[in-house]
Amino acid sequence: LNYRGEYDDFAIQGSLGYSYADLTTGSLNQYMVGLQGEFGGFILGGFWQNVDGGAGDRNDYVVNGAYSTGRWTMGLGWALVERSVGDNNKFAGWLTYALAPGVTVTSALEHNEQSNGADGTAALIYMGLSF
């Protein structure tokens, strides 16, 4: 279920979701809620997801923010994945440039901290095409 409303310079978007699966490891229930607001080039969003069953229970939390001006967008984000086998924290920052309508190039840096000590950092550069 999705909703998007635009009011002058302000926009709000929300989503709710549920899914069910009958797996060989048992049933799986998944609940999702997301909310995003936009004003004057600023975007702030959040997301929560609960997965119950299957290979284990899990909660996901995501918060991110971005600012767009002209062809440039820059953003920061944080995610936490809570699982019965351990937690995972992710921190990310990105910079996107719009080359042409529907063509973007993004560079990003992500740092991942896991409760088992398997931490890591990744740098990404990718191109997005939409039509």
C-alpha positions in Angstrom: 0.0 0.0 0.0 1.6 3.3 -1.1 0.5 7.0 -0.8 2.1 10.1 -2.2 0.8 13.6 -1.6 2.2 16.8 -3.0 1.3 20.2 -1.4 3.0 23.3 -2.9 6.8 22.8 -2.0 6.2 19.9 0.3 5.6 16.2 -0.5 5.0 13.2 1.8 5.2 9.5 0.9 4.2 6.5 2.9 4.1 2.8 2.5 2.8 -0.2 4.3 3.4 -3.8 3.4 2.8 -7.4 4.5 3.8 -10.7 3.0 3.4 -14.3 3.9 5.3 -17.4 2.6 4.9 -21.1 3.5 8.5 -22.4 3.3 10.1 -25.8 4.0 11.7 -24.2 7.1 8.3 -23.0 8.3 6.1 -20.0 7.6 7.4 -16.5 7.1 5.6 -13.2 8.0 7.0 -9.9 6.9 5.8 -6.4 7.9 7.1 -3.2 6.4 6.5 0.6 7.1 8.1 3.5 5.3 7.8 7.3 5.4 9.5 10.0 3.4 9.2 13.8 3.4 10.5 16.3 0.9 10.8 20.1 1.2 13.0 22.6 -0.6 15.5 20.1 -1.9 15.7 18.2 1.4 14.6 14.6 1.6 14.3 12.7 4.9 13.1 9.1 5.1 12.8 6.1 7.3 11.9 2.4 7.0 11.2 -0.5 9.4 10.8 -4.1 8.5 10.2 -7.2 10.6 10.7 -10.7 9.3 9.4 -13.4 11.5 10.1 -17.1 10.8 11.9 -18.9 7.9 15.6 -18.9 8.7 15.2 -16.7 11.7 13.7 -13.4 13.0 15.0 -10.1 11.9 14.3 -6.3 12.3 15.6 -3.8 9.9 15.8 0.0 10.6 16.8 2.6 8.0 17.1 6.4 8.2 18.5 8.5 5.5 18.6 12.1 4.3 19.6 13.9 1.2 19.8 17.3 -0.4 19.4 18.1 -4.1 20.4 21.3 -5.8 20.5 21.5 -9.6 22.1 18.4 -11.0 23.7 17.4 -7.6 22.3 15.2 -4.8 24.2 14.4 -1.7 23.1 12.1 1.1 23.8 10.2 4.3 22.2 7.0 5.6 22.2 4.6 8.5 20.8 1.1 8.7 20.6 -1.5 11.5 19.8 -5.1 10.9 19.0 -7.0 14.1 19.1 -10.8 13.8 19.2 -13.6 16.4 22.8 -14.4 15.1 24.0 -10.8 15.6 23.5 -7.2 14.6 24.8 -5.3 11.6 25.2 -1.5 11.5 25.8 0.3 8.1 26.7 3.9 7.6 26.8 5.4 4.1 27.3 8.7 2.2 26.8 9.3 -1.5 27.1 12.0 -4.1 25.1 11.8 -7.3 25.3 13.9 -10.5 22.6 14.0 -13.2 24.4 13.8 -16.6 21.2 14.0 -18.6 17.5 13.2 -18.0 17.4 9.6 -16.8 21.2 9.3 -16.5 23.0 9.6 -13.2 26.4 8.8 -11.9 26.9 8.1 -8.2 29.9 7.7 -5.9 29.4 6.2 -2.5 31.2 5.1 0.6 29.7 2.5 3.0 31.1 1.3 6.3 29.7 -2.0 7.8 30.1 -3.0 11.4 28.9 -6.5 12.5 28.6 -7.8 16.0 30.8 -10.8 15.1 33.7 -8.4 14.2 33.5 -8.8 10.4 33.7 -5.1 9.7 34.4 -3.6 6.3 34.3 -0.5 4.1 33.4 -0.3 0.4 33.7 2.5 -2.2 31.3 2.4 -5.1 30.9 4.2 -8.4 27.9 3.4 -10.5 25.7 4.7 -13.3 21.8 4.8 -13.1 19.6 4.7 -16.2 15.9 5.2 -16.0 13.4 5.4 -18.9 
